[in-house]
Amino acid sequence: MFQNAQAQAMVKKSSGIIAVLILDNTNAWAAQMTNGIEDAALEAGYQTIICNSRFDPTLEADWVEKDAFNWN
């Protein structure tokens, strides 16, 4: 299934995935926010991936360097 999704992304030039970077996924406010983002994304036909930096600038940079935000 992954290969099919990859092929579709290449043809459409869009993965249909929205990456969301948050500082702390244990925070209740962050959970509500990400739930809202996910609900809106699903309604619009997108999927989400949540990236948690845990307040660590190095980990945050790793997410960006791994192209977590360059899928669309």
Rosetta blueprint (number, residue, H / E / L):
1 M L
2 F H
3 Q H
4 N H
5 A H
6 Q H
7 A H
8 Q H
9 A H
10 M H
11 V H
12 K H
13 K L
14 S L
15 S L
16 G L
17 I E
18 I E
19 A E
20 V E
21 L E
22 I E
23 L L
24 D L
25 N L
26 T L
27 N L
28 A H
29 W H
30 A H
31 A H
32 Q H
33 M H
34 T H
35 N H
36 G H
37 I H
38 E H
39 D H
40 A H
41 A H
42 L H
43 E H
44 A L
45 G L
46 Y L
47 Q E
48 T E
49 I E
50 I E
51 C E
52 N E
53 S L
54 R L
55 F L
56 D L
57 P H
58 T H
59 L H
60 E H
61 A H
62 D H
63 W H
64 V H
65 E H
66 K L
67 D L
68 A L
69 F L
70 N L
71 W L
72 N L
